[in-house]
Amino acid sequence: MSSHRPFGLPAAVTAVVSLLAVAGCSSSDAAASVEVPSPPAAEAAFCQALAKELPDTLAGLERSDPEPGSELTAGWGDGAIVLRCGVPRPEKMSDPKAQGIEANGVNWMLERPEGAGPRFTSTYRKTYVEVQLDKRYAHDITPLADLAEPVGKTVPPSL
């Protein structure tokens, strides 16, 4: 009976169908597609400043920004490294057992999404900067070290 179907099922089915449709329409040489954050204006200003400081190459990969184009997102290596600025505070930051690292003066919280490479979100900054790395960077934080200077220069500490 359909009346006993869990509430989340239709949305989950819709999400899977949408994901399959997007995957079916994209070619392997297309730029990555990401959700563009929508931070408050003050945070967006930090992100716009960061966008001007980001490198053309990162960890040996050429800049290839994701779609849709935005000053709040950047990418390198056709989706191998994707940065989003002004993201919401991750729930995981409330977990006292959350893992964190420091790379060249910038602190990052580590998350390991299932089936994906590591995701890092800056901590103790006026806006959150998220960096998603593909699986080849599971044990390599070189991209974070390379992003530390532009993040540190444009997104002030919150403490």
HELIX and SHEET records of a PDB file:
HELIX    1   1 SER A    2  HIS A    4  5                                   3    
HELIX    2   2 GLY A    8  CYS A   25  1                                  18    
HELIX    3   3 ALA A   41  GLU A   53  1                                  13    
HELIX    4   4 GLU A   91  SER A   94  5                                   4    
HELIX    5   5 LYS A  135  TYR A  137  5                                   3    
HELIX    6   6 THR A  142  THR A  154  1                                  13    
SHEET    1   A 2 THR A  57  LEU A  58  0                                        
SHEET    2   A 2 LEU A  61  GLU A  62 -1                                        
SHEET    1   B 6 THR A  73  TRP A  76  0                                        
SHEET    2   B 6 ILE A  81  VAL A  87 -1                                        
SHEET    3   B 6 TYR A 128  LEU A 133 -1                                        
SHEET    4   B 6 ARG A 119  SER A 122 -1                                        
SHEET    5   B 6 VAL A 106  GLU A 111 -1                                        
SHEET    6   B 6 GLN A  99  ALA A 103 -1                                        
END                                                                             
